[in-house]
């Protein structure tokens, strides 16, 4: 049995950087390419046609990346999706290639590269649509969560109607919600200060992507937010501990 990979957060999206320039081969007027970098998954980029599409991101200076995540998409009919990088925007080198066979979340980690230009190329398909495209580095925890972690917990948010006499008239499902409790022990002080605190100071309360086991279950990558904007990192007595609760829509 393959061990679970350690959990990761993906929050520093290169597409959302102020100096990032995004472009697409075509875009539906109501679904512009800028929606790719918006953390609201219901705001989607949609191609303007079924022709092959290129999404390109450029920067004034090279930017490092080691993770690609395509969240809330319809690329199951696309034969090949290729990520490439370039130093000058004309000569491209392939970073990775994948063949989607479903509309589940796509997560790929790779050896870090640093490029001024990135391109995501997609083949023929009924108009491609993507809710969130993440490209950048990732925060990996140095240990697994404590026992009892449940990555598949779900809660149904239901609206019920009752008569004046208390009889149930009906029930409507509003949405499915997921809450996950993370509990870490034996975190080094240097990791906390150099890796976790920069995330805390620069990203919340915005959502982020969480993968609890990218090696065996990359499709179980979730768009989540912190249930409570609180951070506690007590010493015990040399190492530090951390408890977080994440929540998101299923």
Secondary structure as GFF3:
##gff-version 3
##sequence-region A 1 250
A	DSSP	beta_strand	8	10	.	.	.	ID=ss1
A	DSSP	three_ten_helix	14	16	.	.	.	ID=ss2
A	DSSP	beta_strand	21	24	.	.	.	ID=ss3
A	DSSP	three_ten_helix	33	37	.	.	.	ID=ss4
A	DSSP	beta_strand	45	46	.	.	.	ID=ss5
A	DSSP	beta_strand	53	73	.	.	.	ID=ss6
A	DSSP	three_ten_helix	75	77	.	.	.	ID=ss7
A	DSSP	beta_strand	81	86	.	.	.	ID=ss8
A	DSSP	beta_strand	92	98	.	.	.	ID=ss9
A	DSSP	beta_strand	106	122	.	.	.	ID=ss10
A	DSSP	beta_strand	129	136	.	.	.	ID=ss11
A	DSSP	beta_strand	139	140	.	.	.	ID=ss12
A	DSSP	beta_strand	155	162	.	.	.	ID=ss13
A	DSSP	beta_strand	168	187	.	.	.	ID=ss14
A	DSSP	alpha_helix	189	191	.	.	.	ID=ss15
A	DSSP	pi_helix	192	196	.	.	.	ID=ss16
A	DSSP	alpha_helix	197	202	.	.	.	ID=ss17
A	DSSP	beta_strand	208	211	.	.	.	ID=ss18
A	DSSP	beta_strand	221	226	.	.	.	ID=ss19
A	DSSP	beta_strand	240	249	.	.	.	ID=ss20
###
